[in-house]
Amino acid sequence: MRKIIFGTLLLCLIFSKVSIGQDHEHTKQNPKWDLQLEGMLGFSVGEKFYAVNVGGPSLLLSLNQNLKIGVGAFPSFYVLNGKTGARLGVGPRIDHKRFAFFTPFFHKDTTDEWIWSVGMGYKFHRRN
């Protein structure tokens, strides 16, 4: 049994080395999709509400090289009626070049209401 497991692992290792060693130039020229790691730091304001937001997970559709639209989560530190706290906001997001425009909605548990704000942020990411 150990010989079968060892042989299978060795065979998988050999095939993975062969596929890694092959030329992937064609896939680099026309990628079908792109996965990037980027961040965002922003500020949003609402009625008696101010928040410093960071870009959390987002689902964005790239319309062209400079424009993306989608929805995202916004972990935030906020000031509401003079009281501070931390809350997660969710809402639409539009990215244009290095700037993000967003409208996070925050749920207030005690009164079961939604607080919204409008914000703008600066995006940073690793360039290829």
Secondary structure, 3 states (H helix, E strand, C coil): CHHHHHHHHHHHHHHHHHHHHCCCHHHHHCCCCCCCCEEEEEEEEECCEEEEEECCCEEEEECCCCEEEEEEEEEEEEEECCEEEEEEEEEEEEEECCEEEECCEEEECCCCEEEECEEEEEEEECCC
